[in-house]
Amino acid sequence: VWLAGLRGWARLARWKGAGTEAREAESLLARARTTVEKWFVPGKDIFAFAELKDGTRYEANSAWQGMLVAEGGLPASLAQRAAASMAAPALMTPWGARLFATDSPFYNPLGYNDGSVWPFVTSQVLLALFRHGQAPAALAALEGLRQATGLAGAGFLAEYFSGDRFAPGPRAVPHQLFSSVALIHPLFAGLLGLEPDAMEGSLEVAPQL
């Protein structure tokens, strides 16, 4: 989120002609990217999730890295490797991405935050997959989200789903607006590849069909 915000700040400043502000934002963005890249774990091809109290890092494959890979403007080599890891069956189910992969030491398929599938987090993973060479895996999960629509109520997409069965989680709210976005956003920005740019007055079309 921080990287995406800094990118937006830098572009907006350039657009309105605020050179000093733009340079400040671009400097912060460069520093932020350098810091984030240090969290990449080469042997696992993931970005570590967190730093623990003892100073070590929790190096579990996680859907939470989806937004970073989709929107962070990272080097293509790192983004593609992370996307391939997120497409792996240990993290990806046919109906979306688990918050943590099945090989995580704390994986719990029914846990609210430890292995369940959240559509709104999945949406960022799908954008990362579409944009970095994993379109077939993204399309399969997008179809799963389509099929999940209505399981918790007519037209609804539930808050979260089990990590090992195609069913809403035991504490899931039947209808969440941010869950509904999970079907719409990857469809337009990923599968159809529509990227509008109001500042440039342009529309990029790069479908992944």
C-alpha positions in Angstrom: 0.0 0.0 0.0 2.9 2.4 0.9 4.6 1.8 -2.5 1.4 2.3 -4.4 0.7 5.5 -2.5 4.1 6.9 -3.2 3.9 6.0 -6.9 0.6 7.9 -7.0 1.9 10.9 -5.1 4.9 11.1 -7.5 2.8 11.0 -10.6 0.2 13.5 -9.3 3.0 15.9 -8.3 4.5 15.6 -11.8 1.1 16.1 -13.4 0.4 19.3 -11.5 3.9 20.7 -12.2 5.2 20.5 -8.6 8.8 19.6 -9.3 10.1 19.8 -5.8 7.3 17.7 -4.4 7.6 15.2 -7.2 11.4 14.7 -6.6 10.7 14.2 -2.9 8.1 11.6 -3.6 10.4 9.8 -6.1 13.2 9.8 -3.7 11.1 8.2 -1.0 9.7 5.7 -3.5 13.2 4.7 -4.5 14.2 4.2 -0.9 11.0 2.2 -0.2 11.6 -0.1 -3.1 15.2 -0.8 -2.0 13.9 -1.6 1.5 11.1 -3.9 0.3 13.4 -5.8 -2.1 15.5 -6.8 0.9 12.5 -8.8 2.1 12.6 -11.1 -0.9 13.6 -14.7 0.1 15.5 -16.1 -2.9 15.3 -19.8 -1.9 11.5 -19.6 -1.6 10.8 -16.8 -4.2 8.5 -14.9 -1.8 8.4 -11.7 0.1 8.6 -12.4 3.8 5.4 -11.6 5.7 6.6 -10.1 8.9 9.5 -9.5 11.3 9.0 -11.4 14.6 9.8 -10.3 18.1 13.1 -12.2 18.1 14.3 -10.3 15.0 13.7 -13.2 12.6 11.3 -13.0 9.6 8.2 -15.1 9.1 9.1 -16.5 5.6 5.8 -18.0 4.7 4.2 -17.9 1.3 1.3 -15.5 1.8 -1.5 -14.0 -0.3 -0.7 -10.7 1.5 2.2 -10.1 -0.9 -0.3 -9.9 -3.8 -0.8 -6.1 -3.6 3.0 -5.5 -3.4 3.6 -7.6 -6.5 0.6 -6.2 -8.4 1.0 -2.5 -7.6 4.5 -2.0 -6.2 6.4 -1.4 -9.4 9.0 -4.0 -8.4 11.7 -5.3 -10.7 10.2 -7.7 -13.2 12.5 -10.6 -12.2 11.4 -10.5 -8.6 7.7 -9.9 -9.4 7.6 -12.8 -11.8 9.2 -15.2 -9.3 6.9 -14.1 -6.5 3.9 -14.5 -8.8 4.9 -18.1 -9.7 5.1 -18.9 -6.0 1.6 -17.5 -5.4 0.3 -19.6 -8.3 1.5 -22.8 -6.5 -1.1 -25.2 -5.2 0.2 -24.8 -1.6 -1.2 -21.2 -1.7 -3.8 -21.2 -4.4 -7.1 -23.1 -4.2 -9.6 -23.3 -7.1 -11.7 -20.5 -5.4 -8.9 -18.1 -4.4 -5.6 -17.6 -2.6 -5.1 -18.7 1.0 -3.8 -16.1 3.4 -1.0 -18.5 4.2 0.1 -21.6 2.3 -0.5 -25.1 3.5 3.2 -25.5 4.3 3.1 -22.6 6.8 3.7 -23.7 10.4 0.6 -21.9 11.5 -1.7 -22.9 8.6 -5.3 -23.4 9.7 -7.9 -23.7 6.8 -10.7 -22.4 9.1 -8.6 -19.8 10.9 -9.8 -16.3 10.3 -6.3 -15.1 9.4 -4.2 -18.3 9.2 -5.2 -20.1 6.0 -8.7 -19.1 4.9 -9.4 -17.6 1.5 -10.4 -14.0 1.4 -11.8 -12.7 -1.9 -10.6 -9.1 -1.4 -7.0 -10.4 -0.8 -7.3 -12.8 -3.7 -8.2 -10.0 -6.0 -4.7 -8.5 -5.5 -3.1 -11.9 -6.0 -5.0 -12.3 -9.3 -3.8 -8.9 -10.6 -0.3 -9.9 -9.7 -0.7 -13.2 -11.6 -2.3 -11.7 -14.6 0.5 -9.0 -14.8 3.4 -11.3 -14.2 3.1 -14.4 -16.4 0.6 -16.5 -14.5 -2.6 -15.8 -16.4 -3.9 -19.4 -16.5 -3.8 -19.7 -12.7 -5.4 -16.3 -12.3 -8.2 -17.2 -14.8 -8.9 -20.5 -12.9 -9.2 -18.7 -9.6 -11.4 -16.0 -11.1 -13.8 -18.6 -12.4 -13.8 -20.1 -8.8 -14.8 -16.7 -7.4 -17.6 -16.5 -9.9 -18.8 -19.9 -8.8 -18.5 -18.8 -5.2 -20.9 -15.9 -5.8 -24.2 -17.0 -4.4 -23.0 -19.6 -1.9 -23.8 -17.4 1.1 -26.9 -15.7 -0.4 -28.3 -14.7 -3.8 -25.7 -12.5 -5.6 -23.5 -12.3 -2.6 -19.8 -13.1 -2.3 -19.0 -14.0 1.3 -16.3 -12.4 3.5 -14.0 -15.4 3.5 -14.0 -19.2 2.6 -12.3 -22.3 4.0 -8.8 -23.0 2.9 -9.5 -26.6 2.1 -13.2 -26.8 1.1 -15.4 -24.8 -1.1 -17.6 -23.3 1.6 -17.9 -20.0 3.4 -15.9 -19.8 6.7 -17.7 -20.4 10.0 -17.5 -16.7 11.0 -18.0 -15.2 7.4 -20.3 -12.3 6.9 -22.5 -13.4 4.0 -22.1 -10.2 2.0 -19.2 -7.8 1.8 -18.7 -5.0 -0.7 -15.0 -5.5 -0.7 -15.6 -9.2 -1.6 -17.7 -8.2 -4.6 -14.9 -6.1 -5.8 -12.7 -9.2 -5.9 -14.6 -10.5 -8.9 -15.0 -7.2 -10.8 -11.5 -5.7 -10.4 -9.4 -8.6 -11.7 -11.9 -9.1 -14.5 -11.5 -5.6 -15.9 -7.9 -4.8 -14.8 -6.5 -8.3 -15.2 -8.3 -10.5 -17.7 -9.4 -7.6 -20.0 -6.3 -5.6 -19.1 -8.1 -2.2 -19.0 -5.8 0.5 -17.4 -7.4 4.0 -17.6 -5.1 7.0 -16.9 -7.0 10.2 -16.3 -3.9 12.3 -16.0 -2.7 11.2 -19.4 -6.1 11.0 -21.0 -5.4 7.4 -22.1 -6.7 3.9 -21.9 -4.3 0.9 -22.1 -5.8 -2.3 -23.3 -3.7 -5.4 -22.7 -6.0 -8.5 -22.4 -4.9 -11.8 -21.0 -7.3 -14.0 -23.0 
